[in-house]
Amino acid sequence: MTRATARRRRTASAVVALALAGSTLAAALAAAPAAHADAWRDKEYWLAESGITKAWEVSRGANVKVAVIDSGVDGKHPDLAGVLAGGVDVSGAGSPDGQKSIGAKPEHGTLVATMLAGRGHQPAEPTASPSPSPSPSAGPSVAPDGVPPDGIVGVAPEAQLLSVSTWLGSANPGGKSDQDQIPEAVRWAVDNGARVINISLGSTSPEWPQSWDAAFLYAEQKDVVIVAAAGNRGGGNVQVGAPATIPGVLTVAGLDRKGTASIDSSSQGISIGVAAPAENLIGGLPGGGYAEWAGTSGATPIVAGVAALIRSKWPEMSAHQVINRIVSTAKDAGAKGKDPLYGFGILDAEAALKADVPETRVNPLGSISDWIRVHRRGSLATAPGAPSAVPSSAAPTLPEATVPVADPPSELDAAVPALVVLGFGGLFLCILAAAVFQIRRAARPAPPGSPDGPAAPDTGALDSADSSGKA
């Protein structure tokens, strides 16, 4: 087996283990019933502490579609009424509209969706009135920020969601692997108008299969922001895994309740872009309930929501500039400058929406296009993007993009470095052997009778060692 073949097999086995990015539910709240605002809304500490409520003075995410590539989103949850604008299943095991909760953690997609774009709901009407006399109705109660008082409000409560359901974390009864599902999901999201894609998924390997290249390049060239979870140490991710390692993706690390890098609910790596709250989170469950949970799976929709706020405020702003606004306004933490725990720093939504940020034409987190050109030994061609394998619920909203035409490294490509090493190694050994020979020749006494030797040796001088090693 060549080194390249072994590497591809290791990558494939690691990607097969791709799973929902290590979220954990608090068991006591996993099946909690719907509750009033003071029981759940007040627990959304990140809305104020991350500057989101201040950012709402500028934008709430209107007219922006965010795709949630996850385990399916329950559109019947009371806090998601009217939020879903479409969906699809790419696993072969879910419902056609992506609203069936599937996979190893079926609740995961709804938790993410409510944190990203939940709209709250009105309290239930009382069953009976204790008042003996009628009183004028004050109408439905609405908070000063315009959000109904009960349930969860997301970071971008006026954004629309696209649910793209995948089956990950266990054997897929639909038969499709993550190597097929992920690129198909990304392409469908782009073709159906997503301006932001939330991927709260992760793997244990920083590498990704070549089958993903074209889809992520497709998103990059169609100017879509992709936000992904860094993964969690508590779930076995000591370092950031794919797809959060793909150049150009905005990777989100996790913070504990004190605002420092979380030990269990985060990981580390040079691809991290920004850090956001990842502990003591609140999200909705399929069927209308709520749960407390933790993980970068929950930190990711907070950042994706801020990206939606920016794209709503500045519809013409490029994905590069959206990402740049988020990372350049982040509050520096940890080692000075960008570091593997916090990336560029801690999310500051208010600054991302209000600060003056110089324009950039370059994504500060890199480019998948450049990476493909260097690492896949291929070239980019202006071939039209391949259509999604699943039907679209809307016409494409963006111009066509190019896709890579990159041949996989051949066995000869993989052998070239080894041949080069062996070539130089052999040359070195030849030189070394020649030098040893010359040294030994120079040290050896000339044979008797030679012009340089003694006339008549009679002492038995030795010119080599015997088999026992003794002179």
C-alpha positions as CSV (number, residue, x, y, z in Angstrom):
1,M,0.0,0.0,0.0
2,T,1.4,3.4,-1.0
3,R,1.5,6.3,1.4
4,A,-1.0,8.2,-0.6
5,T,-3.4,5.2,-0.6
6,A,-3.0,4.8,3.1
7,R,-3.7,8.5,3.7
8,R,-6.9,8.3,1.5
9,R,-8.1,5.3,3.5
10,R,-7.4,7.0,6.8
11,T,-9.3,10.1,5.6
12,A,-12.2,8.0,4.4
13,S,-12.5,6.2,7.7
14,A,-12.3,9.4,9.7
15,V,-15.0,11.1,7.5
16,V,-17.3,8.1,7.9
17,A,-17.2,9.0,11.6
18,L,-18.5,12.5,10.8
19,A,-21.2,13.3,13.3
20,L,-23.2,16.1,14.9
21,A,-20.6,18.3,16.5
22,G,-20.6,16.9,20.0
23,S,-23.6,18.7,21.5
24,T,-24.7,17.5,24.9
25,L,-28.1,17.8,26.4
26,A,-28.9,18.3,30.1
27,A,-30.8,15.2,31.0
28,A,-33.2,17.0,33.4
29,L,-34.4,19.3,30.7
30,A,-34.3,17.0,27.6
31,A,-38.1,16.6,27.5
32,A,-39.1,19.8,29.3
33,P,-42.6,21.2,28.2
34,A,-43.1,24.6,26.8
35,A,-42.6,27.3,29.3
36,H,-43.2,31.1,29.8
37,A,-40.6,33.6,28.9
38,D,-39.1,34.0,32.4
39,A,-38.3,30.3,32.4
40,W,-36.5,30.1,29.0
41,R,-36.1,33.5,27.3
42,D,-34.1,34.9,30.3
43,K,-31.6,32.1,30.0
44,E,-30.5,33.3,26.6
45,Y,-27.6,35.3,28.1
46,W,-25.7,35.5,24.8
47,L,-28.2,37.8,23.3
48,A,-27.0,40.7,25.6
49,E,-23.5,39.5,26.4
50,S,-22.5,39.0,22.7
51,G,-24.0,42.3,21.6
52,I,-26.9,40.8,19.7
53,T,-29.7,42.9,21.2
54,K,-27.7,46.0,20.3
55,A,-27.1,44.6,16.8
56,W,-30.9,44.3,16.4
57,E,-31.0,48.1,16.3
58,V,-29.4,47.8,12.9
59,S,-30.7,44.5,11.5
60,R,-32.8,41.4,12.4
61,G,-31.9,39.3,9.4
62,A,-34.8,40.1,7.1
63,N,-34.7,38.8,3.5
64,V,-31.8,36.4,4.1
65,K,-32.0,32.6,3.8
66,V,-29.8,30.5,6.0
67,A,-29.4,26.8,5.3
68,V,-29.2,24.5,8.2
69,I,-27.4,21.3,7.2
70,D,-28.2,19.0,10.1
71,S,-30.6,16.3,11.3
72,G,-33.8,17.9,10.1
73,V,-35.7,20.8,11.5
74,D,-39.2,20.5,13.1
75,G,-41.0,23.4,11.4
76,K,-44.0,22.8,13.7
77,H,-42.2,23.9,16.8
78,P,-44.1,27.0,18.1
79,D,-40.9,29.2,17.9
80,L,-40.3,28.3,14.2
81,A,-43.8,29.2,12.9
82,G,-43.3,30.7,9.5
83,V,-39.5,30.4,9.6
84,L,-38.9,27.6,7.1
85,A,-38.8,28.7,3.5
86,G,-38.0,25.2,2.1
87,G,-36.1,22.1,2.7
88,V,-34.9,18.8,1.4
89,D,-33.6,15.4,2.6
90,V,-30.2,14.3,1.1
91,S,-29.9,11.1,3.2
92,G,-32.6,9.1,1.5
93,A,-34.0,8.3,4.9
94,G,-36.0,11.5,5.8
95,S,-39.0,13.4,4.6
96,P,-38.8,15.2,1.3
97,D,-39.0,18.6,2.9
98,G,-36.2,18.0,5.4
99,Q,-38.5,18.5,8.4
100,K,-38.3,14.9,9.7
101,S,-35.8,14.6,12.6
102,I,-33.4,11.8,11.8
103,G,-30.0,10.4,12.5
104,A,-28.1,9.6,15.8
105,K,-29.2,12.9,17.3
106,P,-32.6,13.7,15.7
107,E,-33.2,16.7,18.0
108,H,-30.0,18.4,16.9
109,G,-31.3,20.3,13.9
110,T,-34.2,21.9,15.8
111,L,-31.9,23.0,18.6
112,V,-29.7,24.7,16.1
113,A,-32.6,26.3,14.1
114,T,-34.3,27.8,17.1
115,M,-31.1,29.4,18.3
116,L,-30.5,30.8,14.9
117,A,-33.9,32.1,13.8
118,G,-36.4,31.4,16.6
119,R,-39.3,33.9,16.7
120,G,-40.8,33.1,20.1
121,H,-44.6,32.6,20.4
122,Q,-47.6,34.0,22.2
123,P,-48.6,32.5,25.6
124,A,-51.4,30.0,25.5
125,E,-54.9,31.4,26.2
126,P,-56.2,30.7,29.7
127,T,-58.8,28.0,29.8
128,A,-61.1,30.0,32.1
129,S,-61.3,33.5,33.5
130,P,-61.6,33.9,37.2
131,S,-62.9,37.5,36.8
132,P,-66.6,37.8,37.6
133,S,-67.0,40.8,35.3
134,P,-65.7,41.2,31.8
135,S,-62.7,43.6,31.2
136,P,-61.4,45.1,28.0
137,S,-58.8,43.0,26.2
138,A,-55.3,44.5,26.0
139,G,-54.5,42.3,22.9
140,P,-51.5,39.9,22.6
141,S,-48.5,40.7,24.7
142,V,-45.4,41.8,22.8
143,A,-42.0,42.7,24.2
144,P,-40.5,46.1,23.5
145,D,-38.3,44.5,20.9
146,G,-41.3,43.3,19.0
147,V,-40.8,39.6,19.8
148,P,-43.6,37.6,21.4
149,P,-42.8,37.0,25.1
150,D,-42.7,33.2,25.2
151,G,-40.2,30.7,23.9
152,I,-36.8,31.2,22.3
153,V,-35.8,34.1,20.1
154,G,-32.9,33.4,17.7
155,V,-30.0,35.7,16.7
156,A,-31.7,36.5,13.4
157,P,-35.4,36.3,14.1
158,E,-36.5,37.7,10.8
159,A,-34.3,35.4,8.7
160,Q,-35.7,32.4,6.8
161,L,-34.3,28.9,7.1
162,L,-33.8,26.1,4.6
163,S,-33.7,22.7,6.3
164,V,-31.3,20.2,4.7
165,S,-31.6,16.9,6.5
166,T,-28.7,14.4,6.7
167,W,-28.3,11.1,8.5
168,L,-25.0,11.2,10.4
169,G,-23.5,9.5,13.5
170,S,-25.0,6.1,12.9
171,A,-25.6,3.7,10.0
172,N,-27.8,5.4,7.5
173,P,-30.9,3.3,6.5
174,G,-31.0,5.4,3.3
175,G,-27.6,4.0,2.3
176,K,-25.9,7.3,1.5
177,S,-22.5,8.1,3.1
178,D,-21.5,11.4,4.5
179,Q,-19.1,11.7,1.6
180,D,-22.2,11.9,-0.7
181,Q,-24.5,13.8,1.6
182,I,-22.4,16.8,2.6
183,P,-21.5,18.0,-1.0
184,E,-25.1,17.3,-2.1
185,A,-26.4,19.3,0.8
186,V,-24.1,22.3,0.2
187,R,-25.0,22.4,-3.5
188,W,-28.7,22.3,-2.8
189,A,-28.4,25.0,-0.3
190,V,-26.5,27.3,-2.7
191,D,-28.9,26.6,-5.6
192,N,-31.9,27.4,-3.4
193,G,-30.8,30.9,-2.4
194,A,-28.9,30.4,0.9
195,R,-26.7,33.3,1.6
196,V,-25.4,31.7,4.8
197,I,-24.9,28.0,5.5
198,N,-24.8,26.6,9.1
199,I,-22.9,23.3,9.5
200,S,-22.9,22.2,13.1
201,L,-21.2,19.0,12.2
202,G,-17.7,17.7,12.6
203,S,-15.3,14.8,12.2
204,T,-12.2,13.6,14.0
205,S,-9.9,14.3,11.0
206,P,-8.7,17.6,9.7
207,E,-8.7,16.1,6.2
208,W,-11.8,15.8,4.0
209,P,-12.5,13.7,0.9
210,Q,-11.8,15.1,-2.5
211,S,-15.5,14.6,-3.3
212,W,-16.2,17.7,-1.1
213,D,-13.9,20.1,-3.0
214,A,-16.2,21.0,-5.8
215,A,-19.2,21.7,-3.6
216,F,-17.3,24.0,-1.2
217,L,-15.7,25.8,-4.2
218,Y,-19.2,26.1,-5.7
219,A,-20.4,27.9,-2.5
220,E,-17.3,30.1,-2.5
221,Q,-17.7,31.2,-6.1
222,K,-21.4,31.9,-5.6
223,D,-20.5,34.2,-2.6
224,V,-22.1,32.1,0.2
225,V,-20.8,32.3,3.8
226,I,-20.3,28.9,5.4
227,V,-20.1,28.7,9.2
228,A,-19.0,25.5,10.8
229,A,-18.4,24.1,14.3
230,A,-14.9,23.5,15.6
231,G,-15.9,20.4,17.5
232,N,-15.6,19.5,21.2
233,R,-12.9,17.9,23.3
234,G,-15.7,16.3,25.3
235,G,-16.8,14.5,22.1
236,G,-13.3,13.4,21.2
237,N,-12.3,16.4,19.0
238,V,-9.0,17.5,20.5
239,Q,-8.3,19.4,17.3
240,V,-10.6,20.9,14.7
241,G,-11.9,18.4,12.2
242,A,-13.4,18.8,8.7
243,P,-15.4,20.5,7.4
244,A,-14.3,23.3,9.7
245,T,-10.7,22.9,8.4
246,I,-11.7,23.8,4.8
247,P,-10.1,27.1,3.8
248,G,-12.6,30.0,3.6
249,V,-15.0,28.4,6.1
250,L,-15.7,30.5,9.2
251,T,-14.9,28.1,12.1
252,V,-16.5,28.7,15.5
253,A,-14.8,27.8,18.8
254,G,-16.7,27.6,22.1
255,L,-16.7,29.7,25.3
256,D,-17.7,28.7,28.8
257,R,-20.0,30.8,30.9
258,K,-17.1,32.9,32.1
259,G,-16.2,33.9,28.5
260,T,-13.1,31.8,28.3
261,A,-12.2,29.0,26.0
262,S,-14.3,26.0,27.0
263,I,-12.5,22.9,28.1
264,D,-15.1,20.3,27.0
265,S,-17.3,22.3,24.6
266,S,-14.6,23.4,22.1
267,S,-11.4,22.3,20.5
268,Q,-8.4,24.1,19.0
269,G,-6.7,24.6,15.6
270,I,-5.3,27.2,13.3
271,S,-8.5,27.3,11.2
272,I,-10.6,28.8,14.1
273,G,-12.0,32.2,13.1
274,V,-14.0,33.4,16.1
275,A,-15.3,32.1,19.5
276,A,-18.9,32.3,20.8
277,P,-20.8,30.9,23.8
278,A,-21.0,27.1,23.9
279,E,-22.1,26.3,27.4
280,N,-25.5,26.6,29.2
281,L,-27.3,27.1,25.9
282,I,-31.0,26.8,25.3
283,G,-32.7,25.4,22.3
284,G,-36.0,23.9,21.0
285,L,-36.8,20.2,20.7
286,P,-38.9,18.5,18.1
287,G,-42.5,18.4,19.4
288,G,-42.4,21.8,21.0
289,G,-40.2,21.3,24.0
290,Y,-36.9,22.9,25.1
291,A,-33.6,21.8,26.4
292,E,-30.4,23.1,27.9
293,W,-27.4,21.9,25.9
294,A,-23.7,22.7,25.2
295,G,-21.2,22.4,22.4
296,T,-19.8,24.3,19.4
297,S,-22.9,23.0,17.6
298,G,-24.8,25.7,19.5
299,A,-22.0,28.4,19.2
300,T,-22.2,28.0,15.4
301,P,-25.8,29.3,14.9
302,I,-25.0,32.3,17.0
303,V,-22.2,33.3,14.6
304,A,-24.3,32.2,11.5
305,G,-27.1,34.4,12.8
306,V,-24.8,37.4,13.0
307,A,-23.7,36.7,9.4
308,A,-27.4,36.8,8.4
309,L,-27.8,40.2,10.2
310,I,-24.9,41.6,8.2
311,R,-26.1,40.2,4.9
312,S,-29.6,41.7,5.6
313,K,-28.1,45.1,6.4
314,W,-25.8,45.1,3.4
315,P,-27.3,42.8,0.7
316,E,-24.5,43.5,-1.8
317,M,-21.6,42.9,0.6
318,S,-19.4,40.0,-0.4
319,A,-19.0,36.9,1.7
320,H,-15.3,37.8,2.2
321,Q,-16.3,41.1,3.7
322,V,-19.0,39.6,5.9
323,I,-16.5,37.2,7.4
324,N,-14.0,40.0,7.7
325,R,-16.4,42.1,9.6
326,I,-17.1,39.3,12.1
327,V,-13.4,38.4,12.7
328,S,-11.9,41.9,12.6
329,T,-14.4,43.2,15.2
330,A,-14.0,40.3,17.5
331,K,-12.5,41.0,21.0
332,D,-9.0,39.7,21.2
333,A,-8.5,37.0,23.8
334,G,-5.8,34.5,24.7
335,A,-2.5,35.0,23.0
336,K,-2.2,38.4,21.3
337,G,-3.6,38.2,17.8
338,K,-5.0,35.2,16.1
339,D,-4.5,32.0,18.1
340,P,-5.7,28.4,18.0
341,L,-8.1,28.7,20.9
342,Y,-10.1,31.9,20.1
343,G,-9.1,32.6,16.5
344,F,-9.3,36.3,16.0
345,G,-11.2,36.7,19.2
346,I,-14.6,36.6,20.9
347,L,-17.7,37.5,18.9
348,D,-19.0,41.1,19.2
349,A,-22.2,41.3,17.2
350,E,-22.8,45.0,17.9
351,A,-19.4,45.9,16.6
352,A,-19.8,43.6,13.6
353,L,-23.0,45.6,12.7
354,K,-21.9,49.1,13.7
355,A,-18.1,49.5,13.4
356,D,-16.3,51.0,10.5
357,V,-14.5,48.1,8.9
358,P,-12.1,48.6,5.9
359,E,-13.2,46.6,2.9
360,T,-11.3,43.6,1.8
361,R,-11.3,41.5,-1.4
362,V,-9.7,38.5,0.4
363,N,-11.2,36.1,2.8
364,P,-9.1,36.3,6.0
365,L,-9.7,32.6,6.5
366,G,-8.3,31.5,3.1
367,S,-9.7,30.2,-0.2
368,I,-10.7,26.7,-1.1
369,S,-9.9,27.6,-4.7
370,D,-6.3,28.3,-3.9
371,W,-6.0,25.2,-1.8
372,I,-7.3,23.0,-4.6
373,R,-4.9,24.5,-7.0
374,V,-1.9,23.7,-4.7
375,H,-2.9,20.5,-3.1
376,R,-5.0,18.5,-5.6
377,R,-2.4,18.8,-8.4
378,G,-5.2,19.9,-10.7
379,S,-6.4,23.0,-12.5
380,L,-9.6,25.0,-12.4
381,A,-11.7,25.1,-15.5
382,T,-14.7,27.2,-16.3
383,A,-17.2,24.3,-16.5
384,P,-20.7,25.0,-15.3
385,G,-21.6,23.7,-11.9
386,A,-23.1,20.3,-11.7
387,P,-26.8,20.4,-10.7
388,S,-27.9,19.0,-7.3
389,A,-28.9,15.4,-7.3
390,V,-32.1,16.4,-5.4
391,P,-34.9,18.5,-6.8
392,S,-34.8,22.3,-6.0
393,S,-37.8,24.0,-4.5
394,A,-36.7,27.3,-6.0
395,A,-34.9,28.5,-9.1
396,P,-31.2,29.3,-8.7
397,T,-30.8,32.9,-7.5
398,L,-27.1,33.4,-8.3
399,P,-25.0,33.2,-11.4
400,E,-23.2,30.1,-12.5
401,A,-19.9,29.3,-10.9
402,T,-16.9,27.3,-12.0
403,V,-16.0,24.0,-10.5
404,P,-12.6,22.3,-10.2
405,V,-11.4,19.8,-12.7
406,A,-8.7,18.2,-10.5
407,D,-7.4,14.8,-11.1
408,P,-6.6,12.8,-8.0
409,P,-2.9,12.2,-7.3
410,S,-1.8,9.1,-9.2
411,E,0.3,6.3,-7.6
412,L,3.3,7.7,-9.6
413,D,2.6,11.2,-8.0
414,A,2.7,9.6,-4.6
415,A,5.9,7.6,-5.4
416,V,7.8,10.6,-6.8
417,P,8.7,12.1,-3.3
418,A,9.9,8.6,-2.2
419,L,12.0,8.2,-5.3
420,V,13.5,11.6,-4.8
421,V,14.4,10.7,-1.3
422,L,15.8,7.4,-2.3
423,G,17.8,9.0,-5.1
424,F,19.4,11.5,-2.8
425,G,19.8,8.9,-0.2
426,G,21.6,6.6,-2.6
427,L,23.9,9.3,-3.8
428,F,24.8,10.2,-0.2
429,L,25.6,6.6,0.6
430,C,27.8,6.3,-2.4
431,I,29.7,9.4,-1.4
432,L,30.0,8.2,2.2
433,A,31.3,4.8,1.1
434,A,33.9,6.4,-1.3
435,A,35.1,8.6,1.5
436,V,35.5,5.7,3.9
437,F,37.4,3.7,1.3
438,Q,39.8,6.6,0.7
439,I,40.4,7.1,4.4
440,R,41.1,3.5,5.0
441,R,43.3,3.3,2.0
442,A,45.3,6.3,3.2
443,A,45.7,4.7,6.6
444,R,46.7,1.3,5.3
445,P,50.6,0.6,5.3
446,A,52.1,0.2,1.9
447,P,52.9,-3.5,1.0
448,P,56.5,-4.6,1.5
449,G,58.7,-3.9,-1.4
450,S,56.7,-1.1,-2.8
451,P,58.4,2.2,-3.3
452,D,56.7,3.7,-0.2
453,G,56.9,0.6,2.0
454,P,59.5,-1.0,4.2
455,A,62.2,-3.0,2.6
456,A,61.8,-6.2,4.7
457,P,59.0,-6.3,7.2
458,D,59.7,-8.7,10.1
459,T,57.3,-7.5,12.8
460,G,54.0,-8.9,11.4
461,A,52.3,-5.4,11.1
462,L,48.6,-5.8,10.4
463,D,46.5,-4.0,7.8
464,S,43.1,-5.3,8.9
465,A,41.2,-6.9,11.8
466,D,40.6,-10.6,12.0
467,S,37.2,-12.2,12.2
468,S,37.2,-12.0,16.0
469,G,37.6,-8.3,15.9
470,K,41.1,-8.4,17.5
471,A,44.1,-6.7,15.8
